[in-house]
Amino acid sequence: MMQNHCAVPSCTSGRSDSQPLFRFPYDPERSKKWVEKCQRQDLLDKSPDQLYRYYRLCGKHFETSAVDSEAQSTVLKDDAIPTIFDAPSQSQNGQGKRSKETTKDDDKDSKGRKKIKKSPAETAKKDDQTLPEEEEYKVYLKSLFEVLVLLGEQSIPPTGPGDGKQDGSSNFQALLEYRMNCGDDAFKKRYDVNKECCSSAQLNQLIEVCEKCIHSKLVEEVQQNGFFSLLTDDLVKISGEWYVPVFLRYVDQSNCQQERFFGFLSFEGDGDALAEKLLSEITDKWGLNMEQCRGQAHSCSGTHFSKIKTFTAKLMERYPMAVPTLRSTRTLNLSLANGMALSGVQLVMSTFKRIESFFSQSPLLQLELEHAIMIFYPDKEEKAKELKEICGSSWTTRNDAFEVAVEILEALLLCVDSVHDNEDMRWSDQVTHSALEISKALADFEFVMALVVLKNALTLTQAFGKNVQGEATDAHFAAVSLKAVLHSLKEVSDNIDVYHEFWNDEAVTLATAMEIPVKVPRSFLRKHQSESGAIRPESHYKEHLSVPVVEHVIKEMNDLFCEDHLKALRCLSLVPALIEQNKSTKPEEENVQVFKNDIPNAGTLSAELHCWWVKWSKKGKGETFPSNLHETLQLADVKFFPNMLAVLRLIGILPTLALEDSCDVAYKRFQMYMENTPDKFKSKSLALLNMNYDVGFDLDSMVEVYIKTYSDRENVS
């Protein structure tokens, strides 16, 4: 542990006056001279590395000429040597004797004060010297946390597969031994006594304290910035258990939108009990004040959709201001489809994931698909070129993914069949097996029918979804156009018989071209054997696919875009470029009123809004106004409009709005961790460390929390 006081015996720096502290030099020759000058016998056997890391001399012991006057802060020159010392500290006895015993001369000089002479322990305290045993223990703990944080940053499992499973080749233990062999006395002494630097039980305690400190730091960061939104992502399996990843979005002190990964919550259980458990973890264990939550957004597949819906409802019931919204990391159409617990739809979504994974393996596979597209569009060069460009990116996550899939479906089937046949032996067994799995899914009529229904039903929400996650102008337009979208969906629902007939014809035509038999799903027939003879594919898919898909889309659009959410989105009209663009329109005070309880002074809102509107209504020649929320929040004069600033910050935490690239690091780190870490090495504790490596770890605080939590050192030594 770094000394926070001067290493010179009896130096009063820090008590009677404040002096800068300087590290011992790393250069062995200069380091040796410093030790000789300050007369510390106990430092003679320390290595230059140990002296550099743990010991300091204060500015009292250096001539003014030894300080670099050109540096911005107090820095010593490269050849500086300490030369100024009080007479007592030149005693050849060194610090060891001076701090623990009084010389005979001192006894003579202080005869009249013998009664108040300090004990050795008190003398050590007076000289700011922590007891050696306590000091060593803190140095040892700090080194343990240092190694653990390093492993977390690099995403290296500290133990073996999963959480807390110790194995013989522990990375943590190996790093400790390496440091011990490099001369770390704290570890060496520990090893000599216990034959190990850190037990498995203590490692778990260290990880627990690490998590606790990170959560504490994150909560402090979020709470000091006011309001936030709660976001979750698709469930993940770690060590055989389901967990839901949790993120928070807020606007920081510099008025930048931020997202942080907050950890994993166990998703085992059902209904209200599960919802209560999740809320309890968030508030009691993590310490978040949910009264400050102003939005929630969840990404979830159909199999877990009802559980997430129960949690959303419970959160709204307890905290009505936590408005459900869309999450910007998932396009609207993909979110709507993911939430449908229908076998055909889930078949489409799972096949999309397989396709994405399959073609990302090799550029050669991508070329194979492009070749197949050219075969099916020989006379449409522009169309083929467009589709090839689309398929070169992550097209399965686009708003128009279902539309693209229908257009390339025949080429896709030809491509995977060709890879599976493997006539020229170019592909590995794993690749050909994956191609066969995709081929089976594509050649299933249930897949074709579901894909066609999704394409047609979600065409109505496609433009809206793209706009709502686009620029401020587009998002504002989307907020005022929802009524028209819902009207179109209702028209389809009211006339579903007619629409389904068109959709069915399209699917049958496509299936026939691909030589796929038109039939009812085998899984359905197994469950309804008695009536299987009477079931016609067209009526089956109407009842079990077209009708529920349209109903789900209407319900979800109403849930995700409630009136308060729309009003908040309409407040994007406060962005200066939109004001200048719509200067003939009056300020939309009714929308801003949605935030009336969360702004500094609701009484002056109307007047302030008017002044803000006037300020941006007229543009000077050659002047450009901020065109998005991020630029508006960075305006220097926004601070003169406290209510406007508060409203803009509240819009900034809406999960619907896409983040600036520089602010979206948390989700990218999460994706990288989940994609690049093998399942057997995934650890929820390590993930928290890995995704928050820039949170600013205070190792000293971790040591203090550890000592406070596990004060009985006998149990952890």
N, C-alpha and C positions, 0 to 999 in steps of 0.2 A: 504493500500500500504506500502511495506517495506520501513523504513527510510534508506536512503543511506548516513546518516551522524551520528555523535555521539550525543547521547541524553543529554550529559552534557552541561549545559548552558555555553555559551561563549567559548566552546572548539574550537580551531583553526585547529584541525586535518582535513586534506583534502585540506586545502588551503596553509598552510605554510610547511606541511610535510605530507607524506602518511603513514597511519596507518591501520592495519587490524581492521575490525569491528567484534564484537562478539555479538551474540544473547543474550537477557536476558535468564536466566535459566528457564526451565520449572517447576522445583521444587519450590513450593510456598514459603518455608522458605527462600531459597537463593534469589529468585526473590525479596522478601520483603527487604532483606538486601541491594541488589543492588539499589533499589529505595531510601532507606534511605541514602545511601552513596552519591548518586549523587544529592540529595536535589532538587527533582522535585515534587512539591506539586501536580501538575496536573496528575502525574502518580500514585498517591496513590489509586485512585478509579479504576484503570485498573486491569483486571484479569491477572493471570500469562500467560494464553493462548494468550491474546492480546499483552502483553509485549513481549512474545516469538516471535510472528509473525511479529510485526511491529517496534520494537525498538532495538537499538544497542548501545553498548559502545565501544570506540576505545581502542587500545592497550596502549595509553599513561597513562591510569588510573590503570594499573596492574603492580605489581612487576614482575621482571624477573622470580622469583621463582614460580609464578602462571601459567607460560606457560609450557606446556608439551614438554620437550626437545627431547623426543624419537619419537614424531609424525613426519611424513614426511612433513606436512604443519603446519602452525601456529595454534595450538589448545590449549585452556585453560584446566587446570586440572579440575577435577570434582568438587572440593571444592573451586575454585577460587573466591575471593571477591575483588572488586575494592578498592584501598586504596590511590591512588595518585590523588589529585585534586588541582587546583590553588586556592588561597585564595578567589578571588571574587566569585567563584562558590559555596563557603560554606555559602554564605549569606542565611539567613532563608527565604528571600523573594521568593526563587526558581526561576525557569526559567520564569514563567508567568510574574512576575514583572520586572525581569531584561531585558526581551526582549521588554517590552512595555513602560517602564518609567525609568528615570535616578534618582538615589537617590540624596538627598541634598548634601551629601559629594562629589558625583561625580560632581555636579554642581560647587561646590567651587573649585575643582581641575581643572576644565576645563573652568574657566572664560574667559581666553584668546582665547578659541576656540569655544565660544558660537555661533558664526555666522555659523559655518559649522556643528552644531549638527544635527544629522539625525532625520528624522520623524520616528514615530513608525513603519510604513510600511517598510521604508528603513532599519531600524534596524533589522526587522525580516528577510529581504532579506539578509542583511549582515551576519546574523547568520545562513544562509542556512535553515531558517525555512519557508516552503511553507505556504501560507495563509491557515488557517484551513478549510475554505469552499472549496477551490480548492483541498486541500489534501483529504478531506472527499469524494469529488466527484470522485476523481481518485481511492480511495480505494474501493468505491462502485462499480465503473465500472469494476475494476479488479476482484472483487468477482463475478460479473455477468458473466464475461468471463470464470472464473474458473469453475463455475457451468455448463456453456454451454459445455465447453470442456470435463468435466467429463461425462456428458450425452452422448456426441458424442463418447467418447472412449468405453462406455458400450453399445452403440447402443440403448439407451432409448429415445423414442420420447419426445422432450421437451414440446410439446403441446398435441394435439390430433391427430387423423388420418390425414395423408397428410401434406403438407407444409403450415404453417401459419394459421391453423385453431385452434383457441383458444377454449378450452373447460373448464368446471368448475373444473375439476380435473387435471389441468396442472401439469405435473411432475416438470417442471421448477419452477413454483410458489411454489410447495410443498417443494422443496429443499431450496428455498430462505427463506421460513418461518421457516424451520428447523434451518437454520444457524442463523436467527434472534433470535430464541428462545434460541440458544446456546450462545448468547451474542454478536453477530455481530452488533456493534453500527451503522455502516454505513447503514445497512438495517433497523434497528429499527427506526432511525431518519427519514429515507425516508418514512417508513410505517406510522409513527405518523403524518407526513405532508400530504401524498397523499393517505393513506389508501390502498396502494399496493406498492410492492417493484419494480415491473417492468411491464409496460403495454404491451399489445399485439403488438402494433406498435413498441415499443422499442425492443422487442424480435426479430422482423423481421430485425431491423437495426443491432442488435448484430450479428445475423446469417450472414447477408450480409458482415459485416466487417470481421467476422471470415473467410468466404470464400475468401474474398479479400486478407487477410494476408496469408492464406495457399497457394493460387495461387502464390502470390508474392514470398514466400519462395521456392516453387517448381520450379518456373521459374528461380530463382537465382541459385538453385542447378543444374538444367539442363544446363543452359547457361554457367556456369563456367566450365562444363565438356565438352563443345564443341558440337559435333553433336549428333543427336537423331533420333529416328524413331517414327512415329505416328501409334498407333494401336487402333482399335475399336472392340467392341464385339457385340453380338446379341442385337437387340433393346429390351428395357424394357418399361413397362407401369407404370408410376407413376402419381397418382392423375388424371387418365383418359387421360394422354398425352403420346405420344411416345418420348422416349429419346434414344440417342446413347451413350453408355459408352466409354470414351476415356482414353487410357493409353499412357505413353511415355516410351520408352526404351533408355537407355544411358549407358555409362561406366563411373563410378565415379572416384574420385581422387586416390583411392587406386586400380584402374584398375579392379574393379569388375563390372560385368554386373548388371544393376538395372532396375526394372520397377516400375513406380509410377502410381497410379490411379489419373487422373487429373480432373475428373468430368463428368457430363452429359450435352449433347447438345440437345436442342429441335430438333426433327426430323419431325416437322409439315411442310408440303409444298411439292413442286415437282420440279424436273428438275434443271436447272441452278440457279433459284432463291434460292432453298434450299442449293445447293452447295456453292453459294456466301455467304449465311447467316452463314453457318457452318464455312467457312474460316474466315469470319469477326469476329465471336465469338472467334476463336482460336487466332487470331492475335491482334485484338483491345481490346477485353475484358480480355483475359487471358494473353496477352503480350508476346506470344511466337514468336521468330524470326524464321519463316519458311524457311528462307534461309539456316538454319543449319539442315534442315530435310533431311535425306539421305535414308529413307525407309518408306513405309506405308504398313499396313496389316489390312485386314478387315474380320470379321466373320459375315456372314449375311445369313438369310434364303431367299428362293426364292421370297417371297412376297415383300421384300424390296430390292431385289438384284439390280434392275435397278437404283434405287435412289443412292445406294452406288457406283455403277459403274460410275454414272455421277459425283459424288463427287471425286472419284479416278482420273477421267480424268481431272477435273478442277484443282485438286492439281498438277497433272503432267504438265499441260499446264502452270501453274503459277510458279511451282518449279520443273523443269525437273529432278533434282537430287533425288527427293523423289520417288525412284523406288518401284513399287508394288511388294509385295512378299506374301508368305504363312505366316500364323500366327501359331507359335509353339504350342499354347494351343489347336489347333484343328487339328486332323490328316488330311492328304491330301485328302483321299477318302471321308471323311465326309464333308470337305470344298467344294469339287467338287459337291457332291450330294446336299448339302444345297443351293447352288446357282442356282439349276435348277427349274425354275418356271413351272413345269409340275405337273399336279394333282396327277398322280400315284406316282411320286417321293416324293412329299410333304406328301402324305398319308403314305409312308414308314417312312419318317423322323419324323412325328408327332407321329406315332405308336411306334417308337423306344423310344421316350421321355416318352410315357405312360408306356411302358414296364419297363424302368429303374426306374421310380417312383413307379410302382406297386410292384416290387419285393424287393425294398429297404425298404418297410414298415415293413416286418417281416421275420425273419429267417425261419419261418414255411412255408411261400410261396416259399422261395428258395428251401426248402426240397421237396415241392410238385413238383417243376419243375425237380429237380434231379431224383425223382421217375419216372416221365413221360419219361425222357431221357433213363433210364434203360429199360423201357418197349419197346422202339423203337430200342434199340441196345442190345438185349439179348445175342447175340453170339459174340459181339465185345466189350469185357470188357475194353480194352485199349482205344478204341475210346470213349466209354461212360465216362470213367474216365476223359479223356482229355476235353470233352465237359462240364462235370460237373464243372471242375476247371475253365474253361473259363467263364461259366455262374455265377460263384461265385463272379466275379469282374464286373466292368462296361464294359461289352462286347459291348454294343451299341455304344461306342465311339472309338472302335479299328479300325485299318486300314482294318482288315479283317471282319468287322462287318456284311457285306452283305453275305459273305461266311458262317459265323457262323449261321446267321439267317436262311439260306436255309437248313442247316444241322439239325437244331433243330425245324424247323417250325411245323412239325406234333406233336412233343412232346409239344411244346408251346401251340398249339390249344387244345390239350387234357387236359393240365394243367389248362388253364383258363376256359374251359368248366366245368371241374370238380369243380373248385372253385365256379363258378356261380351256378351250380346245388345245391351245399351246402347241400348235403344229410344228413350229420352228424351234421349240424348246427354249424360248427366251425367258420364260417366267418361272419363278420358284414355286414350290408346292404351296407355300403360304399364300402367294398372290393368286394362284389359280383357284385355291379353295375359297378365298374371299370373293373372287369373281363369280364363282358358282352360287354363293349365298345371295349376292346382289341379283343375279340372273333369276333365281327362284322367286324373289320378291317382285321383280318387275313383271314377270310372266304370270302373275296372279291377278285375276280380274278384280278382286276386291281392292287391290292396290290401284289399278287403273281407274276404277269407278270413284274411289275416294279422292284421287288426285284431280280428276276432272271436276268433281263437286267443289273441292277446295279452291281450285282455280277460278271457277265461275262465281261462287259465293263471295270470295274475298277480293274479287276485282273491285267490288263496291267500296272496300275500305283501303284499297291499295294507295291511292293518291293522298287520302287523308293521313294515313300512317306515315308516308314519306314526308309530308308537309309538317306534321306535328313534331317530328324529330329533326327538322331542317333549320334554316336560318330564322331569325326573329320574325321577319315579315311573313314567312311561310307558316310558322307555328301560330302566329296571331290569326292568319287567314283560316287555318284549320279549326281554331277554337270557335270561329263564328260560322263555320260551315257544317258543323256536326249534325245540325237539325236536318239538313238535306240528305246526308248519308243515312241517317236513321229512317228517313222517309222512304228512301230507295229500298232499304232492307225490309221494311214492313210490306212494301209492295210485292217483293219477292215471296215473303212469307204468306201473304194473303192469296197468292196465285201459285203456290208451290207445285200443284199438279202439272201446270203448263210448263213451268221452268224445269221441273225434274224430267219431264219427257224429253226436252231438248238436251239436258245433261246426259241422260241415259243413252240417247242416240249417238252423241259425241263419243262416249266411252265405248259403246259397242263397235262403232266404226274404227276406232283406234285399236281396240282389241283384235278385231278381225284382221286388220292389216298386219298385226304382229303375231297372228295365228294363236291367239290366247282364247281358250273356251270361255264362253259367258255362262257363269254359274253362281249359285249362292255359296257363300263361304262354308267350307267343310266343318269348321268349328261350330257354326250355327246349326248345321244339319245334325251334328252329333247330339246336340242338346234338345232338338225338337224332331226326333225321329218319326213320331206318330203322324205329324202333319207335313213331313218333308215333301211328299208327292204333290201337294197342292200349292207349294210356294213357288211363285214366279220371281226371277231375279229382279225385274223392274220394280215390282211392288215391295220386295224385301229392301232394296236399297233406298227406296223413297222413305219407308218407315224408319229404317235403322241408320240412315246416313244423311240424306238431303234435309229432311225435316229437323233432326236434332242439330245439324251443323248450323243452319240458319238461325234456329232458336238460340243456340249458344252464342253466336256472334252478336245478336241483338242484345242479349242480357249482359254480356261482357262489355260491350261498348257503352251501355248505360252505367254499369258499375265503375268502369275505368275513367269515364269522363262525366262525373257528376257535376252539378252546377258550380260548386265551389272550386273544383279543379279547372273548369272552363273559365271562370272569372279570373283566376290566378294567371292562366295562360293569356287571357285578353289584356292583362296588365303589361304585357310586352309592348303595348302601344305607348309606354313611357320611354321606350328607346328613342333617342333624338331623331334618328333617320326616319322612323315611322311617324313621329309628330310632324316633321317637315313635309313628309309625303302626304299626310292626311290633315293638313293645317286647317281645312275648312270644317273639320269635325270638332265638336266640343270635347273637352276632357271627359274621359269615362270614369267619373267619380263613383258610380254605382259598383263598378268592378273592383276599384281600389278599396272600397268599404269592406271587402272580405277580410282585409288585414287590420281592421280598425282596433282590435284588442291587442295587437302586437306592435303597434307603432308608438313612438315617443309622445306625440301630442295629437290625438284625434281631433281636438277642437280647432287646430289650425290647418287641418288636412286640405280643406277646400281651397283656402287662400294660397297655400303652398303649391298645390296642384296647378292652380291657375298661373302662378308665377313660373313654374317649371314649363308649362305649355307655351307661354309667351316667349320665354327664353329661347326655345328651340323651333319656334314657328317660322322664323325668318332666317334664311341662310345668306351669309355674305358672299360676295363674288370669290370664287376659288376655294371657299370653305367646305370642308367635308365633316359630316356629323357621324358619331359612332353608330354603327349599324347592327350591333349585337349587344347582348347583355354584359358580356365580359368587358368590352370596351367602355360601356356606359358606367359600370362599377369602378373603372379605373380613372374616371374623370376627376380632375383636381377639385372642381367646384361642387361636386356632388355632396360634399360634407356640409355645404351651406343649406342643403335641403334635407334635414334629418328624417322627415317622414318618407320622402322619396327614396332615400338611401335604405331605410328599413324595408320598404316594399320591394325594392330591387333585390336586396339580399334574400328576402323570403321567396321571391320567384326563383332565385338562384339555387335553392335547395330542392326544387321540384325534380323528382327522379325522371320525369318524362323528357326533359331537355337534355340533348347530347352535350357532353362535357367537351371543353377545349382539349386538344390532344395532350397538352402538357399536364392537364389535371386528371387524366384518366389512367394514371399509372397503377393504382390499386387493383383494378380489374385485370389489367394486362399481366401484372405479377401473379395474380390468382390463376389466370389461365395457364401461364407458363409453368407454375408449380404443379398444377393438376395434370398437365400434358406431359411434362418432362420427368416427373417423379414416378418410378414404378410403384404399383399398388402396394406391394409388401413393405415399401419404405415410406409410405405416406404417413405423416404424423400431424395431428391437429395442433400440437404444441409447437412443433418446428415450423409449421406453416405460418403461424402467427408471428414468430420471430423473423422468418424469411421475408414476409410481405410488409413488415414494419421496421426494416433494418435502419431506416432514416429517421426514426422517431426520436433519436437522441437519447441513447441509453446512459443512465447515470449509475455506474457500477457501484459507487459508494452507497447510493440509496438502496440498491439491491442487497448489499451486504448488511445494511442496517435492518431492512425488512426481514432478512433471513435470520439474523441474530434475535430479533424481537419475536419472530414466529417460532423458531426452534432454539430457545435459550438454553435448553438442557443439552449441552454439547456431548455428553456421554452417549446419547442416542444416535448421534450423527457422525461421530468420529470413526 
